[in-house]
Amino acid sequence: MIDFSYKSFARTDPGLVRGHNEDSMLVNDETGLWLVFDGMGGHENGALASQTAASAFEPFDVPRDFDTAVTAVADRIHDVNSVLTQVAEKQGISKMGTTAVGLLLRDRRFATVWVGDSRAYIFRSGGLFQLTVDHTHVQDLLDQGILSIADAKDHPMSHVLTRALGVEPDVQVDIVHDEAEPNDRFLLCSDGLSGPVPEDEIRQIMTLPDPQEAVDELIARAHANGAPDNVTAIVVEIGPNAS
């Protein structure tokens, strides 16, 4: 089956508060794989975790078959988790980890894989839809009906993760997949973007005609809203016709 054509643009930015950037990303238009990692555990530890995760995918040979590729990406994320836990143990680091969110495009199908609270969205027919579900304590309270959406918005534990790479020896990787459509746009981002920029603003920005314009405006909007954390955004646009 013939793939859709696509183009992407990505940027990572330290934001306005933090001294340096603990986010990392991987962009591989040739293999149809894009990833965002948001490091945690302090300046050097967080950066080391996210950079180690991104580096693990640089030599990664993505299988051609969609289902095989999805499994391979998830397996590599599990491998990264093992590497990070081993590094932390050897170096005596008690706090080091990273979130992960990835997009895979193959044969007119897409898959999103994730661990943590970095997010993936799809913009389709004027609507913005979140593909991922945050692995956070607050999301668990929402799912249980203990918190309302309004109460969750500024909850003091909103950044407490229930799942991340490098924290435990084993980790569960969540996956969603579906059919892609012409003119779909995908956004991968760290919570430095999804936190300060409301979804209605993200939706409006995703209507901009070019992925680079969208990414630049998303980061500019995060800055306008204080940018208290590192900000990373990747926008991937599927062309109107198959290649």
VOVOZA-797225 format. One line per field, with one value per residue (C-alpha): residue in three letters; x, y, z. Coordinates in pm, 1 decimal. Layout:
% VOVOZA-797225
res	ALA, ... $
xx	X, ... $
yy	Y, ... $
zz	Z, ... $
END
This chain:
% VOVOZA-797225
res	MET, ILE, ASP, PHE, SER, TYR, LYS, SER, PHE, ALA, ARG, THR, ASP, PRO, GLY, LEU, VAL, ARG, GLY, HIS, ASN, GLU, ASP, SER, MET, LEU, VAL, ASN, ASP, GLU, THR, GLY, LEU, TRP, LEU, VAL, PHE, ASP, GLY, MET, GLY, GLY, HIS, GLU, ASN, GLY, ALA, LEU, ALA, SER, GLN, THR, ALA, ALA, SER, ALA, PHE, GLU, PRO, PHE, ASP, VAL, PRO, ARG, ASP, PHE, ASP, THR, ALA, VAL, THR, ALA, VAL, ALA, ASP, ARG, ILE, HIS, ASP, VAL, ASN, SER, VAL, LEU, THR, GLN, VAL, ALA, GLU, LYS, GLN, GLY, ILE, SER, LYS, MET, GLY, THR, THR, ALA, VAL, GLY, LEU, LEU, LEU, ARG, ASP, ARG, ARG, PHE, ALA, THR, VAL, TRP, VAL, GLY, ASP, SER, ARG, ALA, TYR, ILE, PHE, ARG, SER, GLY, GLY, LEU, PHE, GLN, LEU, THR, VAL, ASP, HIS, THR, HIS, VAL, GLN, ASP, LEU, LEU, ASP, GLN, GLY, ILE, LEU, SER, ILE, ALA, ASP, ALA, LYS, ASP, HIS, PRO, MET, SER, HIS, VAL, LEU, THR, ARG, ALA, LEU, GLY, VAL, GLU, PRO, ASP, VAL, GLN, VAL, ASP, ILE, VAL, HIS, ASP, GLU, ALA, GLU, PRO, ASN, ASP, ARG, PHE, LEU, LEU, CYS, SER, ASP, GLY, LEU, SER, GLY, PRO, VAL, PRO, GLU, ASP, GLU, ILE, ARG, GLN, ILE, MET, THR, LEU, PRO, ASP, PRO, GLN, GLU, ALA, VAL, ASP, GLU, LEU, ILE, ALA, ARG, ALA, HIS, ALA, ASN, GLY, ALA, PRO, ASP, ASN, VAL, THR, ALA, ILE, VAL, VAL, GLU, ILE, GLY, PRO, ASN, ALA, SER $
xx	0.0, 129.5, 209.5, 80.1, 331.9, 407.1, 625.4, 721.8, 883.1, 1017.8, 1164.1, 1269.6, 1309.0, 1426.9, 1133.5, 1153.2, 1229.8, 1465.4, 1835.5, 1873.7, 1670.9, 1589.0, 1373.1, 1504.5, 1347.4, 1401.0, 1276.1, 1310.8, 1100.0, 1266.2, 1139.8, 818.7, 906.6, 899.7, 957.7, 958.4, 1125.3, 1083.9, 1358.7, 1307.3, 1523.8, 1710.7, 1914.1, 2187.8, 1991.6, 1685.1, 1889.4, 2091.5, 1774.7, 1604.2, 1921.7, 1992.6, 1639.1, 1662.5, 2006.8, 1871.7, 1646.9, 1905.5, 2044.9, 1703.5, 1601.7, 1221.7, 1061.9, 861.7, 549.8, 324.6, 237.5, 596.1, 717.2, 478.7, 601.1, 963.7, 918.7, 750.4, 1026.9, 1291.8, 1115.6, 1128.7, 1501.9, 1551.2, 1377.8, 1621.4, 1923.1, 1811.9, 1749.2, 2094.9, 2264.3, 2088.4, 2191.8, 2556.6, 2587.0, 2387.0, 2123.9, 1798.4, 1601.3, 1639.6, 1377.6, 1198.1, 859.0, 824.0, 569.0, 610.9, 428.9, 476.7, 333.3, 314.5, 91.4, -183.6, -189.9, -57.3, 34.4, 104.7, 313.4, 373.2, 482.7, 419.7, 247.8, 402.4, 113.2, 6.4, -283.6, -446.8, -594.0, -859.2, -1140.1, -1097.1, -1105.5, -824.0, -830.3, -591.9, -465.1, -276.9, -393.8, -160.2, 7.7, -33.3, -185.4, -435.6, -547.0, -608.6, -826.8, -1015.2, -1069.6, -1205.5, -1443.2, -1275.6, -1171.0, -1354.2, -1177.5, -1196.2, -1039.1, -768.2, -652.5, -443.2, -410.6, -83.9, -7.1, -70.3, 292.4, 320.4, 373.3, 248.3, 462.6, 796.5, 1105.3, 1395.7, 1197.1, 1107.7, 1264.4, 948.3, 720.7, 396.1, 395.6, 54.0, -32.7, -319.2, -342.3, -586.9, -620.1, -463.0, -644.9, -526.4, -461.4, -433.9, -193.3, -27.7, 126.5, 374.1, 466.9, 608.2, 393.2, 584.4, 349.6, 28.3, 44.6, 50.4, -130.0, -502.9, -634.3, -857.6, -548.2, -357.9, -646.8, -646.5, -270.4, -289.0, -493.0, -187.0, -88.8, 259.0, 399.8, 688.1, 448.1, 242.8, 542.0, 686.3, 351.6, 290.3, 623.4, 560.4, 223.9, 386.5, 627.8, 339.2, 179.7, 494.5, 673.6, 764.1, 907.9, 1101.8, 885.5, 909.3, 673.3, 671.6, 401.5, 363.5, 132.6, -1.8, -31.5, -358.8, -255.8, -65.0, 296.5 $
yy	0.0, 348.1, 574.4, 925.5, 1201.6, 1406.6, 1684.6, 1785.8, 2057.6, 2040.3, 2272.9, 2248.0, 2554.2, 2599.8, 2824.0, 3134.1, 2994.0, 2697.0, 2744.6, 2462.1, 2218.7, 1868.8, 1788.0, 1587.8, 1478.0, 1262.3, 1351.0, 1094.0, 1177.6, 898.4, 623.0, 797.1, 810.5, 1110.9, 1115.7, 1363.7, 1295.8, 1515.8, 1445.2, 1460.7, 1441.7, 1771.4, 1953.1, 1704.5, 1390.5, 1489.1, 1591.2, 1268.7, 1059.3, 1226.5, 1238.7, 871.4, 784.5, 989.8, 848.2, 494.3, 563.1, 730.8, 404.0, 236.6, 46.2, 75.4, -233.5, -177.8, -364.4, -143.5, -393.5, -515.5, -154.5, -68.0, -366.5, -276.6, 83.6, -32.7, -288.0, -19.4, 196.8, -98.5, -130.4, 239.1, 190.3, -90.0, 117.1, 415.6, 209.0, 50.3, 388.7, 528.3, 227.5, 240.3, 615.0, 614.7, 848.9, 824.2, 1054.7, 1020.5, 948.0, 1069.3, 1064.7, 943.4, 999.8, 886.4, 887.2, 619.9, 656.5, 358.7, 250.0, 502.0, 401.6, 573.7, 465.8, 668.3, 516.3, 682.4, 669.1, 968.1, 1299.8, 1415.8, 1424.9, 1345.2, 1520.1, 1479.0, 1778.7, 1660.0, 1846.2, 2149.7, 1953.9, 1882.2, 1543.6, 1418.3, 1070.6, 1004.4, 981.4, 1135.2, 892.9, 1121.7, 1105.6, 1375.4, 1182.9, 879.7, 1094.7, 1222.3, 867.8, 768.2, 1064.4, 1209.2, 1529.3, 1742.9, 1882.0, 2229.9, 2109.0, 1918.9, 2219.0, 2384.8, 2089.5, 2101.2, 1738.5, 1786.8, 1703.9, 1391.0, 1105.7, 752.5, 617.0, 718.0, 559.2, 487.1, 482.7, 114.4, -201.7, -266.4, -18.6, -40.3, 129.3, 243.5, 232.7, 360.0, 315.6, 403.1, 494.4, 820.7, 1055.4, 1317.5, 1656.9, 1509.5, 1693.7, 1545.7, 1730.4, 1573.1, 1790.8, 1801.0, 1932.3, 2259.2, 2328.2, 2148.9, 2299.4, 2674.4, 2670.3, 2579.9, 2329.5, 2583.5, 2794.4, 2488.2, 2405.1, 2756.1, 2749.8, 2410.7, 2574.7, 2773.2, 2674.7, 2533.9, 2303.9, 2543.1, 2832.7, 2618.9, 2506.7, 2857.7, 3001.7, 2723.6, 2797.6, 3172.2, 3120.2, 2914.6, 3204.9, 3451.5, 3238.8, 3227.1, 2914.4, 2784.9, 2462.1, 2346.3, 2348.3, 2093.9, 2058.2, 1845.8, 1895.5, 1630.0, 1701.1, 1438.7, 1560.4, 1580.1, 1295.7, 972.1, 980.2 $
zz	0.0, -84.9, 208.0, 242.7, 194.8, 506.0, 636.9, 987.4, 1192.6, 1547.6, 1810.1, 2169.8, 2390.6, 2752.3, 2841.5, 3057.9, 3403.6, 3382.2, 3319.1, 3074.1, 2872.1, 2999.9, 2695.0, 2399.8, 2073.7, 1770.3, 1421.9, 1145.1, 842.2, 644.9, 872.8, 980.2, 1349.8, 1583.0, 1959.9, 2249.3, 2585.0, 2893.3, 3145.9, 3522.8, 3830.4, 3824.9, 3561.6, 3475.4, 3560.1, 3360.1, 3059.2, 3078.5, 3091.2, 2795.7, 2586.3, 2655.0, 2543.6, 2224.0, 2140.9, 2169.4, 1870.3, 1646.5, 1504.6, 1524.8, 1211.2, 1200.6, 1040.9, 724.8, 837.2, 1053.8, 1326.8, 1350.3, 1367.8, 1651.7, 1853.2, 1780.5, 1898.0, 2219.4, 2274.9, 2231.2, 2490.8, 2730.0, 2651.5, 2729.7, 3063.4, 3149.1, 3045.8, 3254.0, 3566.2, 3526.3, 3479.8, 3786.1, 3992.9, 3881.2, 3940.0, 4261.4, 4121.4, 4314.2, 4089.3, 3714.8, 3452.7, 3145.0, 2983.8, 2625.9, 2352.2, 1994.1, 1662.1, 1396.6, 1044.6, 809.2, 520.9, 592.2, 957.5, 1265.9, 1616.5, 1927.1, 2206.7, 2539.2, 2901.0, 3127.7, 3060.9, 2734.1, 2491.8, 2137.7, 1967.1, 1627.7, 1447.6, 1201.9, 1023.4, 1248.4, 1574.1, 1819.0, 1990.7, 2258.7, 2170.0, 2492.5, 2852.9, 3110.3, 3347.6, 3647.8, 3994.3, 3898.6, 3588.8, 3810.1, 4036.8, 3733.0, 3606.9, 3947.4, 3955.0, 4264.7, 4086.5, 3833.6, 3526.1, 3680.9, 4007.6, 3821.1, 3619.4, 3892.9, 4128.4, 4330.8, 4234.6, 3863.0, 3777.9, 3992.7, 3748.9, 3802.0, 3519.3, 3364.7, 3211.7, 3443.8, 3767.2, 3803.2, 3653.0, 3451.6, 3279.8, 3084.8, 2744.3, 2621.9, 2250.9, 2038.1, 1662.0, 1387.7, 1021.6, 906.3, 670.2, 419.8, 584.6, 935.2, 1162.0, 1468.0, 1760.6, 2002.1, 2298.5, 2648.4, 2931.5, 2905.9, 2614.9, 2713.2, 3064.2, 2993.9, 2657.5, 2672.7, 2420.5, 2247.2, 2176.4, 2054.9, 1821.5, 1674.0, 1620.5, 1448.9, 1170.9, 1058.0, 703.7, 768.5, 1042.5, 1108.7, 1161.9, 1397.1, 1605.5, 1627.7, 1735.3, 1988.1, 2156.9, 2136.4, 2305.6, 2581.2, 2634.4, 2642.5, 2915.6, 3129.1, 2994.1, 3342.0, 3198.1, 2892.6, 2579.2, 2297.9, 2003.2, 1687.3, 1424.2, 1153.9, 861.7, 621.9, 263.5, 72.7, -161.9, -139.8, -250.2 $
END
